[in-house]
Every structure is written in C-alpha cells, then in structure tokens.
Amino acid sequence: MDERALTILLVDDDEVDVMTVKRAFTKANITNQVFVATNGVEALELLRHDKIPPQRRLVLLDLNMPRMNGIEFLREIRKDPALASLTVVVLTTSNEDRDRVEAFQLNVSGYLLKPVTFSDFADVMATLNKYWTLMEFP
C-alpha cells in the first residue's frame, strides 16, 4: 500500500447518499479505500478496534444520523486521545448555523453542504480530493 494513500471513513446513514459519494469518487477517479459506517457508534467501533488502517485517515461525516449523530461523534473523538487529531470534514444537508458553529468548535477541517445535483456533488468530491492530496495528515 502507498504510504501516502488516504483511507476514508464515510459516516452516513442514507444509503442513497453513500452510493452518490461512491459514484462521485468514481467519476472523479478517486481510488482511495472507503469504509462506511451508518452512525457514530459504528464509526467509533471501526476506528477504535483497528478495522481501518490507523494512518492517514479522513472522516466524511454526516450530522443527521440515528443512535449517535455527527456532533455527538465529534465530541467522542475529540475527548479520546487516540482519535483527537483525526481529520474530519462534515458533509451534510444541515444548513443550521448552530450545527456549523458547533462543528467548527469541535475542530472540523471543513463543513460542506451536500449538493442537490449529482454533477455538483461530483465537483465537490473532486475539489475535496485535491485538498486532501495536498494536505499533511497526523
């Protein structure tokens, strides 16, 4: 495996959104390994039990999910010394100011609204790919 390869954890309970992200990755020629969790509890399980390679991980996080929502997940990882430095980008339909403010207070690297059209979604994923290929990861 390429030591610069990035592993992505997509945390989203909407099956259509998960398929859309994967389709957008394909369209943008993004070949990173993607793991999927449908809520924060599943995501923590994957992260804490080494079911995802521990180096160079990026979390794409929806906020509106059952069991443990995105903000609750962020609170959990930020208080866990092993996960506190994890890079998280929120990818959500929530345009609520309180969600945006709280997410940034919990040190997210970005807050992206899910575009309505697939073409726009693919463009956002391509731009995000450019960002993470240039970025240094802890």
Backbone hydrogen bonds, N-H to C=O, Kabsch-Sander energy under -0.5 kcal/mol:
donor,donor_aa,acceptor,acceptor_aa,energy
5,A,2,D,-1.8
7,T,56,R,-2.7
8,I,33,Q,-2.9
9,L,58,L,-2.9
10,L,8,I,-0.6
10,L,35,F,-3.2
11,V,9,L,-0.6
11,V,60,L,-3.1
12,D,10,L,-0.7
12,D,37,A,-2.1
15,E,13,D,-0.8
18,V,14,D,-2.3
19,M,15,E,-2.4
20,T,16,V,-2.4
21,V,17,D,-2.6
22,K,18,V,-2.3
23,R,19,M,-2.6
24,A,20,T,-2.7
25,F,21,V,-2.4
26,T,22,K,-2.3
27,K,23,R,-2.7
28,A,24,A,-2.1
29,N,26,T,-1.5
30,I,25,F,-3.3
31,T,29,N,-0.7
33,Q,6,L,-0.5
35,F,8,I,-3.0
37,A,10,L,-2.5
40,G,68,M,-2.3
43,A,39,N,-2.1
44,L,40,G,-2.6
45,E,41,V,-2.0
46,L,42,E,-2.3
47,L,43,A,-2.4
48,R,44,L,-3.1
49,H,45,E,-1.4
50,D,47,L,-0.8
51,K,46,L,-2.0
52,I,46,L,-0.7
58,L,7,T,-2.5
59,V,87,T,-2.6
60,L,9,L,-2.6
60,L,58,L,-0.5
61,L,59,V,-0.6
61,L,89,V,-2.6
62,D,11,V,-2.7
62,D,60,L,-0.5
65,M,63,L,-1.1
68,M,66,P,-2.8
70,G,63,L,-2.0
73,F,69,N,-2.4
74,L,70,G,-2.5
75,R,71,I,-2.3
76,E,72,E,-2.1
77,I,73,F,-2.6
78,R,74,L,-2.3
79,K,75,R,-1.1
80,D,76,E,-0.5
80,D,77,I,-0.8
83,L,80,D,-1.7
84,A,80,D,-2.0
86,L,83,L,-2.2
87,T,57,R,-0.8
88,V,86,L,-0.5
89,V,59,V,-3.1
90,V,110,G,-2.8
91,L,61,L,-2.6
92,T,112,L,-2.4
95,N,93,T,-0.5
100,R,96,E,-2.1
101,V,97,D,-3.0
102,E,98,R,-2.5
103,A,99,D,-2.6
104,F,100,R,-2.3
105,Q,101,V,-2.2
106,L,102,E,-1.2
107,N,104,F,-1.7
108,V,103,A,-1.3
109,S,88,V,-3.4
110,G,88,V,-0.8
112,L,90,V,-3.3
114,K,92,T,-2.9
121,F,117,T,-2.1
122,A,118,F,-3.1
123,D,119,S,-1.9
124,V,120,D,-2.3
125,M,121,F,-2.3
126,A,122,A,-2.3
127,T,123,D,-2.2
128,L,124,V,-2.6
129,N,125,M,-2.4
130,K,126,A,-1.8
131,Y,127,T,-2.0
132,W,128,L,-2.6
133,T,129,N,-1.8
134,L,130,K,-1.0
134,L,131,Y,-0.8
135,M,131,Y,-1.2
